[in-house]
Amino acid sequence: MSCAFRRHDPERGSVRIRTVSEVLPPPQPPLPKFEIALPQPDISPWLAGNCGIEGVHHFEAPTPGPHAVITALMHGNEFAGAYALNTLLTQAIRPIRGRLSLIFLNIAAFARFDPQRPTLSRFVEEDMNRLWCPELIRSRHMSLEIQRVRAICPIIETADLLLDIHSMLWPGPPVLLSGLTTKSLMLGNRLSGLLPTQPWVVQDAGHENGPRLIDHARFASNRTRATACLLEAGQHWQPESQATATQAAALFLFQAGLIAPDALPTMGLAPVTQAIPAVAAPTCPARHATVTHCVLAHTSGFAFVKPFTNGALIRKKGTLLALDGQDEIRTPYNNCLLVMPNLRPLRGHTAVRLAKPG
């Protein structure tokens, strides 16, 4: 697999229109008030790990089965997933078949978290979720994050199922991101169908500046059965995001058959009568969409015409979404889903992804 990505159907349709707009650029919204309603969890009991790798806990059942992996803290200030792992470890959840690995990823960035400056501990040197390229991992490239990726890779390369838990800066409902393979979509669909919030499942080719963990060759290749999806559990530092992350972690293991139904109440979930096998036939729910466009901010003055939230469905083609210098950003089709709009994007950064349902 090459480190270079091509976005699904790039630049298709009329999204960016150069014009002298009759609409005055709206003022950029103020940065959100960062309410740290969810304090930083104490993960110190788990930092040593139990398998020779810092922050990694690995458990094996006597009965054969898949190797399921749950990761948290890909970004050091997104700690809803750390709460989920904390709960699994505190409750001593163990697989009844197969293997289970629980991984706290960017421990160094997490240790730098400052509630007075909460956005500055996303990473230490570079974004860890753009580094999961085999060629880059084998290269001489050095940073704190790539060294951590190299330490974790032996576990990733044996995973059959993986859930990577994140959260979002701007408020909005949860969303599950899958790769472009059918197997990844199936995993997202099954998990969405079990979660109380039933989030959208959005297929996405990833980022042009580097592969995410769920884009690692083991999961992205159609030559393997291994698959992965990413959960954006909700807004950073909010109790609702913690609850969603913990529910998703438990249901991910349940649908894979690694934990029994009677384990769910200990994770704050109602009991379920039977597990859904990981090889269940795909059923594409109405809340599935595929990213068609990634809108980048070409200027520092990029501004949405209103404070859109994740999951907003814009019914009419050609609806004005934002102004970016002399460009108007408009929806390229009817029923356009906005995926994680960033209301204050930096120049050259993603402002929003546009997805087509169905």
N, C-alpha and C positions, 0 to 999 in steps of 0.2 A: 504493500500500500504506500502510495506516495504521500509526502507531507502536503502537497498542493491539493486544494479542494476546489471543486466547481459547484457553485450553488445551484440548487434545483431550479431549472427554467429561469436563468438570470435575465433581468431587463425585459421580460415579456410584458407587453401591454403598456399603456400610458399611465405612468405613475408620476414622473418628474416632468413638468411642463415649464419651459422657459417663456415667461410672459411679463408684461407690465401689469401686475395684478391690481384690480380695483379694490382689493381688500387691504386695508392697512395692516402691517405686521403687528400682531398683538404683542404686548410686553411679555418677556419671558417670565414664567411663574417663579416665585421664590423657591429656594430649596426647601424641601419638606422639613418640618420640625421633627427631629429624630427623637421620638419617645422610646426610651429603652424600657418597655414594659416587661420585657423578659430578660432577667439578669443573666450574666455569663455563667454557664453551668460549670460545676466543679468536675473536671475530668481527671484530676490528679490520681485517683485510685487506678486508672486504666492506662496511664502513660507508658508504663513499663512493658505492656503487652504480655502475651504468654507463649510467643512462638519465636522469640529472638529478634523481632522487629518492633521498634518503638511504636506504640499506639495501635498495635494490631493484635486482635484476639481471634484465635482460630479454634474451632471445636469440630470433632468428628463423631458421628454416630456409628454404632456397630452394624447398622443396616445400610447397604449401598444406596446412593441417591445422588442428586445433583450437588454441585458446589455453588452455593448462593453467597453473594458478597453484598454488603451494604456499606456505603462510604458516606462520610460526613466531613465537614470542614474543608472542602476543596478550597473555599475562600474563608479566611480566618474570622471574618465578622458575620458569617452566616451560620449561626449555631443552633438553629432549630433541629437540624439533623444530629448534632451532638447530644441533644436531649434525648432523641430517640435511641441512640446507641447506649446512652447512660441507663435508660430504662431497661433495655434488653439485658444489659450486663448486671444491673442491680437485681432484676427479677430472675437472674440465672437461667435465662431462656437457652435451651440446648436443642440441637436438631434431633429429631427422632429417626431421621435417615439422612444420608449424605453428609455434607460438610457445610459449615457456616463460618464466614470470616467477617468481622466487624472492624472497620478501619477509620481511625481519625487521621485525616490526610495532612493538612497544612498546620501542624501543631505549632510551628514557629510563628506563623502569622497570627494564630489564635492567641498566643501568649502576649502579643503586642496590643491586643484590643484595649482601647481607651474609650469609655462611655462619653467622654467629652469630645472626642474626635472619632466617632465610630466607623466612618467610611475609610479610614486610612490603614486598616489592617486586613484589607482584602487579600494581599499577598505581601511578601517581603521584597523580592527582586523582580518577579515576573508572574503573570497569571498561570497558575498551575493547570488550569483547564484549557490550555492551548498547547500542551506539550506532549500529548499522547500519540506521538508518531514514532514507530520503531526506528526509523533512520535517525531521528533526532536523539532518541534515547541511547542509541549506540554511538553517537558522535562524541566529539570532544567538548561540546557545548557545556558550560558550567554555570550553575546558579544554585541557590539553596533549594529552589523548587524542583529543578531537574534532578538533583541528587535524591530528593525524596521520591520522585517518580521512579527512579531506578531501583530504589529500595523496595518499593511496593510492587513493581512489575511482575515478579515471580508469582505473586498471588493472583494478579489480574489475568495472567496468561493461562491460568487453570480454571478460571471462573466459568460457570455455565449460565448463571443468571446474575445480573448486577443491577442494583438500585443506587443511584447517586443523588443525595438529598441536598438541595440548595434552598435559598429564599431570595426575595426580591426587594430592591430599594423602595420602589414606589408601591402604593397600596393597590391591591387587586386580588382576585380569587386565585386559587392554586391552578397550576397547569402541568401536565405531563408532556415532556419532550421525548420523542423517539427519533431514531435514525430513519433512513429511507427504506430499510428492508421490511418485508412483511413480518418477519419474526419479531422485530422490535415493536412494530405497530400492534401485534397480537399481545405482547407483554403489557404495553400501555393500556390497551383496551380492557384487558382482564383486571388490571389494577384499578382503573377508573370505575369499572362496573361495581367494584367492591367498596370503594371509598364513599363515605356519606356525602361528600361534596360533588362526586362524579365530575371531576374536572375535564376540560377539553384535553384531547390527546392530539398533539401537534407534531406532525412529521417535519423534520428540519434537517438540512444537509450539514448544519454546523456553521463554523466561522472560517472565513478565508485566511485568517492569520494563525490558524493552527487547530488541530483536532482536539475535541473534548474527549473525556474518558469514554463516553458512550460511543465515540467514533473510532476507538481503538480497533485495529485490524481484526482482533479476535471477535468483536461484536459486529463490525460493519461488513465483514465478508460473508457472502452467501455460501462459502465453502465450509463454514462451521455452523453448529447448532447453537452456539453461545449467543446470548443476546442481552441487551441492557436498555434501560431508560432512565431519564433524569426527571426528578420531581422538583418543581419550584413550589414550595409549600405555602407561600404567602409572603406577606411583608416581613422584612427583618424585624427581629426583636419583639414580636407580638405573640401572646399566648396561643392565639388561633393557629399560628404557623407551627408552633411546637406540637399542638394536638394533631394537626394534619400529618406532620412528619412521623410522629409515633404511630398513628394509625396505619399509615402507608407501610412503615417498616414491618409491623406485625402482619398485615394482610399480604404483603409481598412474600413473607416466609410461609404463611398459611396456604396461599394458592400454589406454592411450589411443593407443598407437602412436607415441609421441614418441621413445622410445629403442628400440634394437635388443636382441634377446635377449643378444647377446654383451657388452652393457654391464652386465648384472646381476651377474656375478662380481666386478666392481670395487666393487660395493656390498655384498659379503658374501652374495650369493644364488647358488643353483645356477642354471645356465643353463636356459632354457625354450625349447621348440622354436618356438613361435609366439605372437604377441600375441593377446590377446582384444580384439576391437573394442569401442569405447566404446558402440556401438549394439546390442550383443548382447541377445538376448531375456532378460527377467527370469526368474530362477529363485529362488524364495523358499526359502532353506535353513531347516532346523528351528530354527536359532539366530537367528531374527528375532522381535522383540517390539515392541509399541506401547505407549507410556506412556499410562496411563489416569488416574493421580492423581499430583499433586505434593504431598507432605506437608510442611507448614511447621511449624517449632517455634513454638508459641504462648506458651511460657514459657521462661525461662532454665534450667529444670530438665529439659528434654526429655532422656530417656535410653532408649536401646535396651536390651532385656532381655539381649542378648548382642552381642558385637562382630561384627556381620554385615559381609560384604565385598561388593564390587561383583560382580554376576553370581550371587549366591546365589539359588537357586530354591526357594521355599517351597511345598511340595506341597499343604498343606491350607488351605482357606478358613477364615478366622476365627482364624488363628494370631496370637498376641500378638507384636507386633514391638517396641513401645516404650510408655512412659508419658510423658504430657505434661500435668503438673498433674493435673486430675481426669479427663483423657481417656486412654482406651486406644487405641492405634493397632493395628489388626488387618488382616490380608490380606483383600481383598474377593472373592477367587476362588481356586480351586485353581491350582497352578502359577504362583505370582506371582513375577515376577523383580524383585529389588531392584537398582536402578540407582544406583551411586555413593552409598551411604549415608555421611552425614557424622556421625561418632560424637560430635562435640561442636558441634552447630549453635548459632549465636547466635539469640536470639529474633527471629522474623520471617524467618529464613533457611530455605532448603530443607534438610530433614533427609534425605529420600530420595525418589526417584521410583519408582513402582510400574508395572510393565509386564506386559502380557499376551502371551505367546508365540503365534506363529502368524500 
